[in-house]
Amino acid sequence: MAIAKNTVCLWYDTEAEAAARFYAATFPDSEVTGVHHAPSDFPSGKSGDVLTVTFTVLGIPCLGLNGGTAFQHSEAFSFQVSTEDQEETDRYWDAIVTNGGEESACGWCRDRWGISWQITPRVLMEALATGGDEAKRAFEAMMEMKKIDVATIERARRG
């Protein structure tokens, strides 16, 4: 078993496996690579319960830990997913939000397990990197949105 040098560890109450399987079904270059059961009882579970799940999300190695309710997720950590167009933006956004997640602002949403996601069309990142008035118009348009609307960002870029 190859172990990645750097892995993102995500804390879940009890549903690390369900979350990992959702991510693997939703995003390309994502898969569940292992489900590991506790060899004995632990503070938030029993021997034989799923303790950790190894998986990748868009090629990023992750470890899901079923650690109980001691810690909660916040927007201080998020996955930022760069999308090519409105169709891809809608597909990822809708998958997260309609699976028990919730919308936030400016392209952010949260999945049902509390993980934050930034579903960010490439056109927005390009506009912001341009700087000047174009970046300002795109930024101000984005500030009015929940899910990013590519056509609105493109219009804002043009002025």
C-alpha positions in Angstrom: 0.0 0.0 0.0 1.5 3.3 -1.1 1.1 6.1 1.4 1.0 9.7 0.1 3.6 12.1 1.6 0.9 14.7 2.2 -2.8 13.8 2.8 -5.8 16.0 3.7 -7.4 14.6 6.8 -11.1 15.3 7.0 -13.0 14.7 10.3 -16.5 13.3 10.1 -18.9 12.3 12.9 -19.6 8.8 11.5 -20.1 9.1 7.7 -16.6 9.3 6.2 -17.3 6.3 3.9 -20.6 7.8 2.6 -18.9 11.2 2.0 -15.9 9.6 0.2 -18.3 7.5 -2.0 -20.3 10.6 -2.9 -17.1 12.5 -3.8 -15.9 9.6 -5.9 -19.2 9.4 -7.8 -19.4 13.2 -8.3 -15.9 14.3 -9.3 -13.5 13.0 -11.9 -10.1 11.6 -10.8 -11.8 10.6 -7.5 -12.0 7.2 -5.9 -12.3 5.4 -2.6 -9.1 3.5 -2.1 -9.6 1.9 1.3 -12.1 1.4 4.2 -10.4 0.6 7.5 -12.2 -0.7 10.5 -11.3 0.0 14.1 -9.4 -2.9 15.7 -10.9 -2.1 19.1 -13.3 0.3 20.8 -12.4 4.0 20.6 -14.0 7.1 22.1 -16.6 7.6 19.4 -17.1 4.0 18.2 -16.8 0.3 18.7 -14.5 -2.4 17.4 -15.3 -3.1 13.8 -16.8 0.3 13.0 -15.4 2.2 10.0 -12.6 4.3 11.5 -10.9 5.7 8.4 -11.5 5.9 4.7 -8.8 6.7 2.2 -9.9 8.4 -1.0 -9.0 11.0 -3.6 -10.9 14.0 -4.6 -9.9 15.4 -8.0 -6.5 13.7 -7.6 -6.0 15.0 -4.0 -5.3 12.2 -1.5 -7.6 12.4 1.5 -8.2 10.5 4.7 -11.7 10.6 6.2 -11.7 10.0 10.0 -14.8 9.0 11.8 -13.9 10.9 15.0 -17.3 11.7 16.5 -18.8 15.1 17.3 -15.8 16.8 19.0 -15.0 19.0 16.0 -17.0 20.7 13.3 -16.0 21.9 9.8 -15.8 25.6 8.9 -15.2 27.7 5.8 -11.6 28.0 7.0 -11.1 24.8 4.9 -12.6 24.3 1.5 -12.1 22.5 -1.8 -11.9 24.9 -4.7 -13.1 23.3 -7.9 -12.2 25.2 -11.1 -14.9 24.7 -13.7 -14.8 25.3 -17.5 -18.4 26.4 -18.1 -21.9 26.8 -16.7 -22.8 23.2 -17.3 -19.9 21.9 -15.2 -20.5 24.6 -12.6 -24.2 23.6 -12.4 -23.4 19.9 -12.3 -21.1 20.1 -9.2 -23.1 22.8 -7.4 -26.3 20.9 -7.9 -24.8 17.6 -6.8 -23.6 19.1 -3.6 -26.7 21.2 -2.8 -29.3 18.7 -3.8 -27.6 15.9 -1.7 -28.4 17.6 1.6 -26.0 20.5 1.2 -26.6 24.2 1.3 -25.9 27.2 -0.8 -23.7 30.0 0.5 -22.4 33.1 -1.2 -19.9 33.9 -4.0 -19.6 30.4 -5.4 -19.4 28.7 -2.0 -21.6 25.8 -0.9 -21.4 23.2 1.8 -22.0 19.5 1.5 -24.2 17.5 3.9 -21.2 16.6 6.0 -20.2 20.2 6.5 -17.3 20.4 4.0 -17.2 23.7 2.1 -16.7 23.8 -1.6 -15.9 26.7 -3.9 -17.3 25.9 -7.3 -15.4 28.5 -9.3 -15.7 29.0 -13.1 -12.3 29.6 -14.7 -13.7 32.8 -16.3 -14.1 34.4 -12.9 -10.6 33.5 -11.8 -9.2 34.9 -15.1 -11.2 38.1 -14.6 -9.9 38.6 -11.1 -6.3 38.0 -12.2 -6.6 40.6 -14.9 -6.9 43.4 -12.3 -8.2 46.9 -12.9 -11.7 47.8 -13.9 -12.4 44.4 -15.4 -11.6 42.6 -12.1 -13.7 45.1 -10.2 -16.7 44.6 -12.4 -16.4 40.8 -12.2 -15.9 40.9 -8.4 -18.9 43.2 -7.8 -21.0 40.9 -10.0 -19.8 37.8 -8.0 -20.7 39.5 -4.7 -24.3 39.4 -5.7 -24.4 35.7 -6.5 -24.7 32.4 -4.7 -23.9 29.9 -7.5 -21.7 31.7 -10.1 -23.4 32.6 -13.3 -20.8 32.5 -16.1 -22.8 34.7 -18.6 -23.1 37.4 -16.0 -19.4 37.3 -15.2 -18.6 37.5 -18.9 -20.9 40.5 -19.3 -19.3 42.2 -16.3 -15.8 41.6 -17.8 -16.8 43.4 -21.0 -18.3 46.3 -19.1 
